[in-house]
Each structure stands twice: as structure tokens, then as C-alpha cells.
Amino acid sequence: MFGKAPRFVPQKPSEVPGPGHYTIPEQEGWDAYKQGPLEIVKAERLPKDKPYEGPDAIPSTSDPTRTTKDASRPGKKPEAAPNVVLLRQQIEALQTHNAKLERMYETETKRHQEQAASDKQRIEALVKQTSQLETQLAVAQKTQLESKRELERMADREKTTKLKLERLEAGNRDSGDRSTKTAAMRKELDELQKLHEEGKKAHRAEVQQLKSEFEKHQKTSTDQVAALKKQAEAADVKAQESKKLLLVAQSEINEMQMYGKLAADSVPKSKLEEERLVRYELQMHSIKLERRSLDKDVQMQELVAYLRTSKDQYKLLQSSLADAEAEIAFLRDMTTADEDRSLALVTEAQSLLQDELTERMTGLQSDLAYAKVMQDYHAEWSQVLLEEYKSAGHCAASLEAALTAVLERTAELDGQLQVANVESGTALKRAKEADAQVLALQREIESVKERKEQQILDLATEKDTLAEEGLDLRRKSEDAHRRIQKLETTVREKAAAEKALSDDVEGLTDALQDALRYEHAYKSLCQEVDALVSRNQLVEREAEHLSRFNAEILGHTNPGQKIHYLDRIRRDLADTKQKLALSTKQRDTVLEDNDNLRTELHAYRSLSESQRRGTGITRVNRLPLSMSTMNSSSPENVDTLPKVLEDQTLVIPRSRNSPMTLEDLM
């Protein structure tokens, strides 16, 4: 019916510049949503490229045509969270660490059980020694009682000898009776000498037994002190091992913090290349649209198609945004569940470490208490032995006094005999043999006295040696007490150091928990910012399309159709301005929250960049959002576009005509 010729006669493009070509451009940063709904904004035909707000502002040298999918297409699902793999690795590392701790705990329990068994055996041996010493004390007491009884017997015999001497004085006339009496006296003296020698032998045997017991006790005390030293050294080794374990735990915590920071700062390479592809495609599309805008006939033909497809695209974009929001919510739930599990595992590992440290400290305290008890027991036992030695010395002194009394009495008897010889001059001849016997007895008594003096000297030397040995023992016990006090002070200092280390570990765990919370909040805010940026880009694209449609419609010659299109465009512009105002406000609030979270995260950073380890992920520094807003655009990216296109062997000439607005066309 109708031909397919153009509706209007095509006109040649004039080479004369437009009316707004030489005007000064207005200042940037004016708020678009503050203008009226029917006011037409002067929009540039070639919008300036916005700076890339990803982790890297430099475009990649890889060929963007090799990527297959477009990130801006509807229906594409976001990538899975990269932190899931890291969390699984951390969980496996914690499980291995827990297994190591369980093995160490089992070995420590076995060793403590063996020590307890050896301590029980030592206690049983000490109990046996105490029982033996008690029996020896009972024997010594019995010997003392026997010596007392013998002294009483000697006193009784002295009384009997006195009575006999009185009888001899009464019967001086009978020489035969005197001879018999002297023989009886000699027998009694022999018996007394035998008893004295037996007492000396018993005393020497007792002294030797006490010396042997004292030496045995000294050996046992030295062995126990050596065992205590070994236990103290083992405790030092345990404290060093616990310090090493704490240092290993701190290094693992630092590695966890590093991985968290890397996960927060890094972006996958595929996403970066896809976003660059989108950028290049948009640039190519804008260049094509610029070429088409030069030809007005083509603009009029494509205008109707753009208006028809704009609504369908808007609906599809809304559906894709709803799908993306649902997937973001699902991913948030997944990340929160994984983080809760990892935190529970970390807290369990820390509780196991603290329980092991407390058990080790209780074992050391029990060993120290046992050492103190044994030291007190040895000190008491040494005091008891010294008291017994003193009592034995007193017994020896009493025996010596009794012997001296007997000797004095014998001397008195000799004097009485001499008096009797003087008085009985008539009986001297008969009693010559008795006198000779008496002289022999006197010589024997003198020899006995000399022996007694030698024995007294020997006893004095033995007393001096025993006193010196007692002083040496006291010095050794004092040295052992001082060493034990030093060991106690060292153990206390190590316990305080372990407590300080446990407090540091608790503080680090609290800081980790706080940092994990802020990291999760930062990730969620980043996702929301990305969603808002994508919405803002869509709105800006629609605004650009509408501005271009506005410019194309103003070139139409039909006045009725022009008015119809102008009203429709003004309504669309009013709606888009309102949406832009809401989106910019939401974006500003999100940016403020993001800045606050970043400041809080920087407060928790304790490692410098030089101490970070290298990883397989491409880590790129991210530009701060405060440096460039969402709606700002830099002229540097516009200049870099032709360079990139020249590298790809594709040169596109730029239009010399200036951007046209509705006011210029009117």
C-alpha cells in the first residue's frame, strides 16, 4: 500500500557549529533532583567515562572479546562466596590442632600417673623407715632402762659393801675373816669392772647405730632434694612448651586475621574482567549512537523502536534486580552460619588450652606441697635424733659420776684399812699377804682410772665430731630450704607469666570476634553498594536514552506530534529525577556507613604491609569511595579510550559537533 521511503526529505548535515558550541560549560556537582519536573536538563551527547570503582583503576591488557558472558545481562546469578573455602581450611587446621592437643594431654596424664605411683612408693619406703627408727628408739629406751637398773644394783652392792666394812671394823681381831672379806671385796670389784666395760660396749654400739641411721637419713634427704630439682627442671620444660604452644596459637590467629583482610580486600579476576567488558561495550555502544545521531533520518526510524523496547527492558531489569536481592539474602545467611561454626571451634580450642594449663599448674603446686611436707618431716626427725643423742650423753655422764663415787668409796675403804693396820700392829705380820693383795688391787684401780680418763677423752672427741656433723647437716638443710624457696619464686613467676599470656590470648580472641563481625557487615554493605551502583547505572542509562530521544524528537517537523512527545518525555524525566534523588540519598547513607566501618577496621589492624604473605589471589588496592562519588566523572578516562582502541587496531573518529540540547534546537 505505502512505500518504504523516508517520511521527510533528508537534509545534509551543516558544517556550521551549533548555538551552544562556544558557551562555557556549567559547574559540575549541581543536584539534578532539585530542578523542576518540566525543566529540560542540558545533557552531553558524549558522556564522560566514570572512574572504575573496583579494586584496580587500570584497565587490563587482556582481550575483552574472549569473555563469553556479560555481567549486565538479566538472569545472571552472582558468584558464590570465596570465603567458604578459607573457612573450611581454617576448620580443618583447628581440627588437626585439637587432635595434637588431645595427644599431648594423654601423654601428660600418663606421665602424671607414673609420677603419682613413684611418689606412693617413696611414701611407703619412708613409712617403713619411720617404723624401723621407732623400733630402734624403743630398743635404745630399753637399754637405758637396763643401765638404770644396773646402776641401782651397783648402789645396792655399795650399801652391802659398807655393811661388810663395818662388820670388818667390828671384827678386826679375826685375820682369817679379813682375808675372806678382802677376797670377797676383790670379787665385787671385778664384777663392777665387768659391768662398767659392758656398759661402755653397749654405749658405743648405740652411738654407732645412731651414726649409721643419721648417715642413711642424710642420703635419703639428698636423694629427695635431687628428685625435687629434677621435678623443677621438668616444670621449667613444661612452661617453655606451653609458651611455644601459645606462640603457635598467636601465629595461627595472625594468619586468620591476614586471610580475613585478604578476603575483604581482594576481588576475583573473572569479575574484574567482566566489569571491564561491560565498560568497553558501553563505550562502543555510545560511539555507535553518536554516529547514528549524525544521521537524522536514522534517528527518526529508530526512535519508535527504542520507545517500544524501553518498557520491556525496564521490566526485565526489575525482575533481575529482585532475583539478585534474593540471592544476596541467601548468601548472607550462608556466610553467617559458617562464621558461627568457625567461632565455636576456635572457642573450644581455647578452652582446651586453658584446661591443660590449669591442670599442669595444679600438678606443680601439689609437687611443691609434697616437697615442703617432706622437708618438715626430715627437720623434725633430725631434731628428734639430736635430742636422743643428748639424752645418751647425759646417761654416759651419770655413769661416770657413779664410777667416781665408787672409786671414792674404795679410797675411803683403803684409808680405813690402813687405820686398821696401824691400830692392829700386832696383826701386821699375819696380814702381810693381805696388804700385798691390797696394793695389787690399788694398782689395778689406778689402771682402771687411767682407762676411764682415756674413755672420757674419746667421748669428748666423739661429741665434738657429732656436733660438727650436726652443724653441717643444719647448713645443708638451710641450703636446701633456700633452693626450694628459689624454685617456688620461679614457679610463681612462671605462673604469673602464663596468666598474662592467657589474658593476651583472650584479648586477641575478643578482637578477632569483633573484627569478624565488622568484616561481615562490611561485606554486606559492599554488596548493597554494588546493587545501588547497578541501579544508578540503569537509571542514568535510561536518562541518557531519554535525553537523546528528546533531542531526536525536537528535530521532528510535525508540531502536534512534537508536543505529544515533549509531554511524555517530561513525565518520564520527572519520574526518573525522583528515582535518581532516592537512589543518591540511599547511596550517600551507604557510603557513610562504609566509611565508618572502614575506620573501625583500620583500628583493629596490627600488621604492616611488609609482613603480609603472598597468595595466589590477585590483590589490588581499592580506591576509597570518598575520593570519587557515583555520579562524578573524570576526563582522564575519556582520553585513555582512544589509546586502548589504537592498541586494539581500531580507530574511531570523534564528532566535531558540540552536544545539542532542547533549548538550542528550539
C-alpha positions as CSV (number, residue, x, y, z in Angstrom):
1,M,0.0,0.0,0.0
2,F,2.5,2.6,1.1
3,G,6.1,2.9,0.1
4,K,9.1,2.5,2.4
5,A,10.6,5.8,1.5
6,P,11.6,8.2,4.3
7,R,8.9,10.4,5.7
8,F,10.9,13.6,5.4
9,V,13.4,14.7,2.9
10,P,16.9,14.0,4.3
11,Q,18.9,17.2,4.8
12,K,22.7,17.4,4.6
13,P,24.4,18.0,7.9
14,S,25.6,21.6,8.2
15,E,29.2,22.2,8.9
16,V,28.4,25.3,10.9
17,P,28.7,24.8,14.7
18,G,25.6,24.9,16.8
19,P,24.5,27.8,19.0
20,G,25.8,26.3,22.2
21,H,29.2,25.3,20.9
22,Y,31.2,28.2,22.2
23,T,29.3,28.5,25.6
24,I,31.2,28.0,28.8
25,P,30.3,24.6,30.4
26,E,28.4,24.9,33.7
27,Q,29.9,23.8,37.0
28,E,29.7,20.1,37.9
29,G,28.2,18.9,41.1
30,W,24.8,20.6,40.8
31,D,22.0,18.4,42.2
32,A,19.8,17.2,39.3
33,Y,16.8,16.3,41.6
34,K,16.4,20.0,42.8
35,Q,15.3,21.3,39.4
36,G,11.7,21.4,38.3
37,P,9.9,18.4,36.6
38,L,9.3,20.3,33.4
39,E,12.7,21.8,33.1
40,I,14.9,20.1,30.5
41,V,18.4,19.4,31.6
42,K,21.3,20.1,29.3
43,A,22.8,16.7,28.8
44,E,26.1,16.0,26.9
45,R,25.9,13.8,23.8
46,L,29.1,12.0,24.7
47,P,29.1,11.5,28.5
48,K,32.4,11.3,30.2
49,D,33.6,8.0,31.4
50,K,33.3,7.4,35.1
51,P,36.3,6.1,37.1
52,Y,36.3,2.5,37.7
53,E,35.5,1.9,41.4
54,G,36.7,-1.6,41.6
55,P,40.0,-2.8,43.3
56,D,42.0,-1.7,40.2
57,A,41.6,1.5,38.3
58,I,44.0,0.4,35.5
59,P,42.3,-1.4,32.6
60,S,43.6,-4.9,31.9
61,T,45.7,-5.7,28.9
62,S,43.8,-9.0,28.2
63,D,41.5,-9.2,25.2
64,P,38.0,-8.4,26.4
65,T,36.4,-10.2,23.5
66,R,37.4,-13.6,24.8
67,T,34.9,-13.5,27.7
68,T,31.7,-15.1,26.9
69,K,29.1,-13.7,29.2
70,D,28.1,-10.2,30.1
71,A,27.7,-9.2,33.8
72,S,24.9,-6.7,33.0
73,R,22.6,-9.2,31.3
74,P,19.4,-10.1,33.2
75,G,19.1,-13.5,34.8
76,K,22.8,-14.0,35.7
77,K,23.4,-15.3,39.3
78,P,26.2,-13.8,41.4
79,E,29.3,-15.8,42.2
80,A,29.5,-18.0,45.3
81,A,31.2,-16.5,48.4
82,P,35.0,-17.1,48.2
83,N,35.3,-17.2,52.0
84,V,33.7,-20.7,52.2
85,V,36.9,-22.4,51.1
86,L,39.0,-20.4,53.6
87,L,36.6,-21.2,56.4
88,R,36.8,-24.9,55.6
89,Q,40.6,-24.8,55.6
90,Q,40.6,-23.0,58.9
91,I,38.2,-25.6,60.4
92,E,40.5,-28.4,59.2
93,A,43.5,-26.7,60.7
94,L,41.7,-26.3,64.0
95,Q,40.7,-30.0,64.0
96,T,44.3,-31.1,63.5
97,H,45.4,-28.7,66.2
98,N,42.7,-30.2,68.6
99,A,44.0,-33.7,67.8
100,K,47.5,-32.7,68.7
101,L,46.3,-31.2,71.9
102,E,44.4,-34.3,72.8
103,R,47.6,-36.4,72.2
104,M,49.6,-34.1,74.4
105,Y,47.0,-34.3,77.1
106,E,47.0,-38.1,77.1
107,T,50.8,-38.2,77.3
108,E,50.8,-35.7,80.2
109,T,48.2,-37.7,82.1
110,K,50.2,-40.9,81.7
111,R,53.3,-39.1,82.9
112,H,51.5,-37.7,85.9
113,Q,50.1,-41.1,86.8
114,E,53.6,-42.6,86.7
115,Q,54.8,-39.8,88.9
116,A,52.0,-40.4,91.4
117,A,52.9,-44.1,91.5
118,S,56.5,-43.3,92.2
119,D,55.5,-40.8,94.9
120,K,53.4,-43.5,96.5
121,Q,56.3,-45.9,96.5
122,R,58.5,-43.3,98.1
123,I,55.9,-42.6,100.8
124,E,55.7,-46.3,101.6
125,A,59.5,-46.5,101.8
126,L,59.6,-43.5,104.2
127,V,56.8,-45.1,106.3
128,K,58.9,-48.2,106.6
129,Q,62.0,-46.2,107.6
130,T,60.0,-44.4,110.3
131,S,58.7,-47.7,111.6
132,Q,62.3,-49.0,111.8
133,L,63.5,-45.9,113.5
134,E,60.7,-46.2,116.0
135,T,61.8,-49.8,116.8
136,Q,65.4,-48.6,117.2
137,L,64.2,-45.9,119.6
138,A,62.3,-48.5,121.6
139,V,65.4,-50.6,121.8
140,A,67.5,-47.6,122.9
141,Q,65.0,-46.8,125.6
142,K,65.1,-50.4,126.8
143,T,68.9,-50.2,127.0
144,Q,68.6,-47.0,129.0
145,L,66.2,-48.7,131.5
146,E,68.6,-51.6,131.8
147,S,71.5,-49.3,132.5
148,K,69.5,-47.5,135.2
149,R,68.7,-50.9,136.8
150,E,72.3,-51.8,136.7
151,L,73.2,-48.5,138.5
152,E,70.6,-49.3,141.1
153,R,72.1,-52.7,141.6
154,M,75.6,-51.1,141.9
155,A,74.2,-48.8,144.6
156,D,72.7,-51.7,146.5
157,R,76.1,-53.5,146.2
158,E,77.8,-50.4,147.6
159,K,75.5,-50.5,150.6
160,T,76.3,-54.1,151.1
161,T,80.0,-53.4,150.9
162,K,79.6,-50.6,153.5
163,L,77.9,-53.0,155.8
164,K,80.6,-55.6,155.3
165,L,83.3,-53.0,156.0
166,E,81.5,-52.1,159.3
167,R,81.5,-55.7,160.1
168,L,85.2,-55.9,159.3
169,E,85.9,-53.0,161.6
170,A,83.9,-54.7,164.3
171,G,85.8,-57.9,163.8
172,N,89.4,-56.6,163.3
173,R,90.9,-59.3,165.5
174,D,90.0,-62.2,163.2
175,S,92.7,-62.2,160.5
176,G,91.1,-65.1,158.7
177,D,87.9,-63.2,158.5
178,R,89.8,-60.3,157.0
179,S,91.3,-62.4,154.3
180,T,88.0,-63.8,153.3
181,K,86.5,-60.3,153.3
182,T,89.3,-59.0,151.1
183,A,88.7,-61.8,148.7
184,A,85.0,-61.0,148.6
185,M,85.8,-57.3,148.0
186,R,88.1,-58.3,145.1
187,K,85.4,-60.3,143.6
188,E,83.0,-57.5,143.9
189,L,85.5,-55.1,142.3
190,D,86.0,-57.5,139.4
191,E,82.2,-57.7,138.9
192,L,82.0,-53.9,138.9
193,Q,84.7,-53.6,136.3
194,K,83.0,-56.1,134.1
195,L,79.7,-54.2,134.4
196,H,81.4,-51.0,133.6
197,E,83.1,-52.5,130.4
198,E,79.7,-54.0,129.3
199,G,78.0,-50.5,129.7
200,K,80.8,-48.9,127.6
201,K,80.4,-51.5,124.9
202,A,76.6,-51.0,124.8
203,H,77.0,-47.2,124.7
204,R,79.5,-47.5,121.8
205,A,77.1,-49.8,119.9
206,E,74.3,-47.4,120.4
207,V,76.4,-44.5,119.2
208,Q,77.4,-46.4,116.1
209,Q,73.8,-47.3,115.4
210,L,72.8,-43.7,115.7
211,K,75.6,-42.6,113.3
212,S,74.6,-45.2,110.7
213,E,70.9,-44.1,110.9
214,F,71.9,-40.5,110.6
215,E,74.0,-41.2,107.5
216,K,71.1,-43.2,106.0
217,H,68.7,-40.3,106.7
218,Q,71.2,-37.8,105.2
219,K,71.5,-39.9,102.0
220,T,67.7,-40.1,101.7
221,S,67.4,-36.4,102.1
222,T,70.0,-35.7,99.4
223,D,68.2,-38.1,97.1
224,Q,64.9,-36.4,97.7
225,V,66.4,-32.9,97.1
226,A,67.9,-34.2,93.8
227,A,64.4,-35.5,92.8
228,L,62.8,-32.2,93.6
229,K,65.4,-30.4,91.4
230,K,64.6,-32.8,88.6
231,Q,60.9,-32.1,89.1
232,A,61.6,-28.3,89.0
233,E,63.5,-28.7,85.8
234,A,60.7,-30.7,84.3
235,A,58.3,-27.9,85.3
236,D,60.5,-25.4,83.5
237,V,60.4,-27.5,80.4
238,K,56.7,-27.8,80.6
239,A,56.4,-24.0,81.0
240,Q,58.6,-23.5,77.9
241,E,56.4,-25.9,75.9
242,S,53.3,-24.1,77.0
243,K,54.9,-20.8,75.9
244,K,55.7,-22.4,72.5
245,L,52.1,-23.6,72.1
246,L,50.8,-20.1,72.9
247,L,53.1,-18.6,70.4
248,V,51.9,-21.1,67.8
249,A,48.3,-20.2,68.6
250,Q,49.1,-16.5,68.3
251,S,50.7,-17.1,64.9
252,E,47.6,-19.0,63.7
253,I,45.4,-16.2,64.9
254,N,47.5,-13.7,63.0
255,E,47.2,-15.9,59.9
256,M,43.5,-16.0,60.3
257,Q,43.4,-12.2,60.5
258,M,45.6,-12.0,57.4
259,Y,43.2,-14.3,55.5
260,G,40.2,-12.2,56.6
261,K,41.8,-9.0,55.4
262,L,42.8,-10.6,52.1
263,A,39.2,-11.9,51.6
264,A,37.9,-8.4,52.4
265,D,40.3,-6.5,50.1
266,S,40.6,-8.9,47.2
267,V,38.2,-9.4,44.2
268,P,38.2,-12.4,41.8
269,K,39.8,-11.8,38.4
270,S,36.8,-13.0,36.4
271,K,34.5,-10.4,37.9
272,L,37.0,-7.7,37.2
273,E,37.4,-8.7,33.6
274,E,33.6,-8.9,33.2
275,E,33.1,-5.4,34.5
276,R,35.8,-4.2,32.1
277,L,34.0,-5.9,29.2
278,V,30.8,-4.1,30.2
279,R,32.6,-0.9,30.3
280,Y,34.1,-1.4,26.8
281,E,30.8,-2.5,25.3
282,L,29.1,0.6,26.7
283,Q,31.8,2.8,25.2
284,M,31.4,1.1,21.8
285,H,27.6,1.5,22.1
286,S,27.9,5.2,22.9
287,I,30.2,5.7,19.9
288,K,27.7,3.9,17.6
289,L,24.9,6.0,19.0
290,E,27.0,9.1,18.3
291,R,27.4,8.1,14.7
292,R,23.7,7.4,14.4
293,S,22.8,10.8,15.8
294,L,24.6,12.5,12.9
295,D,22.0,11.0,10.6
296,K,18.6,12.4,11.5
297,D,16.6,10.1,9.3
298,V,18.0,7.0,11.0
299,Q,17.3,8.7,14.3
300,M,13.6,9.1,13.5
301,Q,13.3,5.5,12.4
302,E,15.0,4.1,15.5
303,L,13.1,6.3,17.9
304,V,9.9,4.4,17.8
305,A,11.8,1.1,18.3
306,Y,13.6,2.5,21.4
307,L,10.4,3.7,22.9
308,R,8.7,0.3,22.5
309,T,11.6,-1.7,23.8
310,S,12.4,0.6,26.8
311,K,9.4,-0.6,28.8
312,D,10.2,-4.3,28.2
313,Q,13.9,-3.7,29.3
314,Y,12.8,-1.9,32.4
315,K,10.5,-4.8,33.4
316,L,13.3,-7.3,32.8
317,L,15.7,-5.2,34.8
318,Q,13.3,-5.1,37.7
319,S,12.9,-8.9,37.7
320,S,16.7,-9.3,37.6
321,L,17.1,-7.0,40.5
322,A,14.6,-8.9,42.6
323,D,16.4,-12.2,41.8
324,A,19.8,-10.6,42.7
325,E,18.4,-9.4,46.0
326,A,17.0,-12.8,46.9
327,E,20.4,-14.4,46.1
328,I,22.2,-11.8,48.2
329,A,20.0,-12.6,51.2
330,F,20.6,-16.4,50.7
331,L,24.4,-15.8,50.6
332,R,24.2,-13.7,53.8
333,D,22.5,-16.5,55.6
334,M,25.1,-19.0,54.4
335,T,28.1,-16.8,55.5
336,T,26.7,-16.1,58.9
337,A,26.2,-19.9,59.6
338,D,29.8,-20.7,58.5
339,E,31.2,-17.9,60.7
340,D,29.3,-19.1,63.7
341,R,30.7,-22.6,63.3
342,S,34.3,-21.3,63.0
343,L,33.9,-19.2,66.1
344,A,32.5,-22.1,68.1
345,L,35.6,-24.3,67.0
346,V,38.0,-21.5,68.0
347,T,36.4,-21.1,71.4
348,E,36.5,-24.9,72.0
349,A,40.3,-25.0,71.2
350,Q,41.0,-22.1,73.5
351,S,39.0,-23.7,76.4
352,L,41.0,-26.9,75.9
353,L,44.3,-25.0,76.1
354,Q,43.2,-23.2,79.3
355,D,42.2,-26.5,80.9
356,E,45.5,-28.1,80.2
357,L,47.4,-25.1,81.6
358,T,45.3,-25.2,84.8
359,E,45.9,-29.0,85.2
360,R,49.7,-28.5,84.8
361,M,49.7,-25.7,87.4
362,T,47.8,-27.8,89.9
363,G,50.2,-30.7,89.4
364,L,53.2,-28.4,90.1
365,Q,51.6,-27.0,93.2
366,S,50.9,-30.5,94.6
367,D,54.6,-31.5,93.9
368,L,55.7,-28.4,95.8
369,A,53.4,-29.0,98.7
370,Y,54.7,-32.6,98.9
371,A,58.3,-31.3,98.9
372,K,57.5,-28.9,101.8
373,V,55.9,-31.7,103.8
374,M,58.9,-34.0,103.3
375,Q,61.3,-31.2,104.3
376,D,59.4,-30.5,107.5
377,Y,59.4,-34.2,108.3
378,H,63.1,-34.5,107.9
379,A,63.7,-31.5,110.0
380,E,61.6,-32.9,112.8
381,W,63.3,-36.2,112.6
382,S,66.8,-34.6,112.8
383,Q,65.7,-32.7,115.9
384,V,64.5,-36.0,117.5
385,L,67.8,-37.6,116.7
386,L,69.7,-34.7,118.3
387,E,67.6,-34.9,121.4
388,E,68.3,-38.7,121.7
389,Y,72.0,-38.1,121.3
390,K,71.9,-35.5,124.1
391,S,70.0,-37.9,126.3
392,A,72.6,-40.6,125.6
393,G,75.3,-38.1,126.6
394,H,73.5,-37.4,129.9
395,C,73.3,-41.2,130.6
396,A,77.1,-41.5,130.0
397,A,77.8,-38.6,132.4
398,S,75.6,-40.2,135.1
399,L,77.5,-43.5,134.7
400,E,80.8,-41.6,135.0
401,A,79.6,-39.9,138.2
402,A,78.6,-43.3,139.6
403,L,82.0,-44.7,138.9
404,T,83.7,-41.8,140.5
405,A,81.6,-42.3,143.6
406,V,82.6,-46.0,143.8
407,L,86.2,-45.0,143.4
408,E,85.9,-42.5,146.3
409,R,84.3,-45.1,148.5
410,T,87.1,-47.6,147.6
411,A,89.6,-44.9,148.6
412,E,87.8,-44.5,151.9
413,L,87.9,-48.2,152.4
414,D,91.7,-48.2,151.8
415,G,92.1,-45.5,154.4
416,Q,90.1,-47.4,156.8
417,L,92.3,-50.5,156.1
418,Q,95.4,-48.5,156.8
419,V,94.0,-47.2,160.1
420,A,93.1,-50.8,160.9
421,N,96.7,-51.9,160.1
422,V,98.1,-49.1,162.4
423,E,95.7,-49.9,165.2
424,S,96.3,-53.7,164.8
425,G,100.1,-53.6,164.9
426,T,100.1,-57.0,166.4
427,A,98.3,-58.4,163.4
428,L,100.6,-56.9,160.7
429,K,102.8,-59.9,160.4
430,R,99.8,-62.1,159.8
431,A,98.2,-59.7,157.3
432,K,101.3,-59.1,155.1
433,E,99.9,-61.2,152.3
434,A,96.6,-59.3,152.6
435,D,98.5,-55.9,152.4
436,A,100.3,-57.1,149.2
437,Q,97.0,-58.1,147.7
438,V,95.5,-54.7,148.7
439,L,98.5,-53.0,146.9
440,A,97.8,-55.0,143.8
441,L,94.2,-54.0,144.0
442,Q,95.2,-50.4,144.3
443,R,97.4,-50.7,141.2
444,E,94.6,-52.2,139.3
445,I,92.3,-49.4,140.4
446,E,94.8,-46.8,139.1
447,S,95.0,-48.6,135.8
448,V,91.2,-48.6,135.7
449,K,91.2,-44.8,136.4
450,E,93.6,-44.2,133.5
451,R,91.4,-46.2,131.2
452,K,88.4,-44.2,132.3
453,E,90.2,-40.9,131.6
454,Q,91.1,-42.2,128.1
455,Q,87.5,-43.2,127.6
456,I,86.3,-39.7,128.7
457,L,88.7,-38.1,126.2
458,D,87.4,-40.4,123.4
459,L,83.8,-39.5,124.3
460,A,84.7,-35.8,124.2
461,T,86.2,-36.2,120.7
462,E,83.2,-38.1,119.5
463,K,80.9,-35.4,120.9
464,D,82.9,-32.7,119.0
465,T,82.7,-34.7,115.8
466,L,79.0,-35.3,116.2
467,A,78.4,-31.5,116.9
468,E,80.3,-30.7,113.7
469,E,78.3,-33.2,111.7
470,G,75.1,-31.7,113.2
471,L,76.2,-28.2,112.1
472,D,77.0,-29.5,108.6
473,L,73.6,-31.1,108.4
474,R,71.9,-27.8,109.5
475,R,73.8,-25.9,106.9
476,K,72.8,-28.4,104.2
477,S,69.2,-28.3,105.3
478,E,69.2,-24.4,105.2
479,D,70.8,-24.5,101.7
480,A,68.1,-27.0,100.6
481,H,65.4,-24.7,102.1
482,R,66.8,-21.7,100.2
483,R,66.9,-23.6,96.9
484,I,63.3,-24.7,97.5
485,Q,62.3,-21.1,98.1
486,K,64.0,-20.0,94.9
487,L,62.2,-22.7,93.0
488,E,58.9,-21.6,94.5
489,T,59.6,-18.0,93.4
490,T,60.5,-19.1,89.9
491,V,57.3,-21.2,89.7
492,R,55.2,-18.3,90.8
493,E,56.8,-16.0,88.3
494,K,56.1,-18.6,85.5
495,A,52.6,-19.0,86.7
496,A,52.1,-15.2,86.5
497,A,53.6,-15.2,83.0
498,E,51.3,-17.9,81.9
499,K,48.3,-16.0,83.3
500,A,49.4,-12.9,81.4
501,L,49.7,-14.9,78.2
502,S,46.3,-16.4,78.7
503,D,44.9,-12.9,79.2
504,D,46.6,-11.8,76.0
505,V,45.1,-14.8,74.1
506,E,41.6,-13.9,75.4
507,G,42.0,-10.3,74.3
508,L,43.1,-11.4,70.9
509,T,40.2,-13.8,70.6
510,D,37.8,-10.9,71.5
511,A,39.4,-8.7,68.9
512,L,39.1,-11.5,66.3
513,Q,35.4,-11.9,67.1
514,D,34.8,-8.1,66.8
515,A,36.8,-8.0,63.6
516,L,34.8,-10.9,62.1
517,R,31.6,-9.0,62.9
518,Y,32.8,-5.9,61.2
519,E,34.1,-7.9,58.3
520,H,30.6,-9.5,57.7
521,A,29.0,-6.1,58.0
522,Y,31.5,-4.6,55.5
523,K,30.8,-7.4,53.0
524,S,27.1,-6.9,53.3
525,L,27.5,-3.2,52.8
526,C,29.7,-3.7,49.8
527,Q,27.1,-5.9,48.2
528,E,24.4,-3.3,48.9
529,V,26.6,-0.6,47.4
530,D,27.1,-2.8,44.3
531,A,23.4,-3.2,44.0
532,L,22.8,0.5,44.3
533,V,25.5,1.3,41.8
534,S,24.0,-1.0,39.3
535,R,20.6,0.6,39.9
536,N,22.1,4.1,39.5
537,Q,23.8,3.0,36.2
538,L,20.5,1.7,34.9
539,V,18.7,4.9,35.8
540,E,21.5,7.0,34.2
541,R,21.3,4.9,31.0
542,E,17.6,5.5,30.8
543,A,18.1,9.2,31.4
544,E,20.7,9.3,28.6
545,H,18.3,7.5,26.3
546,L,15.5,9.9,27.1
547,S,17.8,12.9,26.6
548,R,18.8,11.6,23.2
549,F,15.2,10.8,22.3
550,N,14.4,14.3,23.4
551,A,17.0,15.7,21.0
552,E,15.8,13.5,18.2
553,I,12.1,14.3,18.8
554,L,12.9,18.1,18.7
555,G,14.2,17.6,15.1
556,H,10.7,16.4,14.1
557,T,8.7,18.8,11.9
558,N,5.2,17.9,13.0
559,P,4.2,20.4,15.8
560,G,1.3,18.2,17.2
561,Q,3.5,15.1,17.4
562,K,6.3,17.3,18.9
563,I,4.0,18.5,21.7
564,H,2.8,14.9,22.4
565,Y,6.4,13.6,22.6
566,L,7.5,16.5,24.8
567,D,4.8,15.9,27.4
568,R,5.6,12.3,27.5
569,I,9.3,12.9,27.9
570,R,8.8,15.5,30.6
571,R,6.7,13.0,32.6
572,D,9.4,10.3,32.2
573,L,12.1,12.8,33.2
574,A,10.1,13.8,36.3
575,D,9.8,10.1,37.3
576,T,13.5,9.4,36.6
577,K,14.6,12.5,38.6
578,Q,12.6,11.4,41.6
579,K,14.1,7.9,41.4
580,L,17.6,9.4,41.0
581,A,17.1,11.5,44.1
582,L,16.1,8.5,46.2
583,S,18.9,6.4,44.9
584,T,21.5,9.1,45.5
585,K,20.3,9.6,49.1
586,Q,20.4,5.8,49.7
587,R,23.9,5.7,48.2
588,D,25.1,8.6,50.4
589,T,23.9,6.8,53.5
590,V,25.5,3.5,52.5
591,L,28.8,5.3,51.8
592,E,28.8,7.0,55.2
593,D,28.2,3.6,56.9
594,N,31.0,2.1,54.8
595,D,33.4,4.9,55.8
596,N,32.6,4.3,59.5
597,L,33.2,0.6,59.2
598,R,36.5,1.1,57.4
599,T,37.7,3.4,60.2
600,E,36.8,0.8,62.8
601,L,38.5,-2.0,60.8
602,H,41.7,0.2,60.4
603,A,41.7,0.5,64.2
604,Y,42.0,-3.3,64.6
605,R,44.8,-3.7,62.1
606,S,48.1,-4.6,63.8
607,L,50.3,-5.9,61.0
608,S,52.2,-3.8,58.5
609,E,52.0,-4.4,54.7
610,S,55.6,-5.7,54.7
611,Q,54.7,-8.6,57.0
612,R,51.9,-9.9,54.7
613,R,52.4,-13.2,52.9
614,G,51.9,-13.6,49.2
615,T,48.9,-15.6,48.0
616,G,47.6,-16.9,44.7
617,I,44.7,-14.3,44.5
618,T,45.4,-11.1,42.6
619,R,45.3,-8.5,45.3
620,V,44.8,-4.9,44.1
621,N,44.5,-1.7,46.2
622,R,40.9,-0.4,46.2
623,L,40.3,3.3,45.7
624,P,38.4,4.9,48.7
625,L,34.8,5.8,47.9
626,S,35.2,9.2,49.4
627,M,37.7,10.2,46.5
628,S,35.1,9.7,43.8
629,T,31.3,9.7,44.1
630,M,28.9,7.6,42.0
631,N,27.7,10.4,39.7
632,S,31.1,12.1,39.2
633,S,33.1,11.6,36.0
634,S,36.8,12.3,35.3
635,P,38.1,13.5,31.9
636,E,41.2,11.2,32.1
637,N,39.2,8.1,31.2
638,V,37.8,9.8,28.1
639,D,41.4,10.5,26.9
640,T,42.5,6.9,27.7
641,L,39.8,5.4,25.5
642,P,41.3,6.2,22.1
643,K,44.7,4.8,23.3
644,V,43.1,1.5,24.2
645,L,41.3,1.4,20.9
646,E,44.5,2.1,19.0
647,D,46.2,-0.8,20.8
648,Q,43.4,-3.0,19.5
649,T,44.0,-1.7,15.9
650,L,40.6,0.1,15.8
651,V,40.4,3.9,15.3
652,I,37.1,5.7,15.6
653,P,36.9,9.4,14.6
654,R,35.2,11.7,17.2
655,S,32.5,14.1,16.1
656,R,33.4,17.8,15.9
657,N,29.8,18.9,16.5
658,S,29.1,20.0,20.1
659,P,26.4,18.4,22.2
660,M,22.9,19.7,21.3
661,T,20.1,20.4,23.9
662,L,16.4,21.2,23.7
663,E,16.9,24.9,24.2
664,D,19.5,25.1,21.4
665,L,17.1,23.2,19.0
666,M,14.1,25.4,19.9
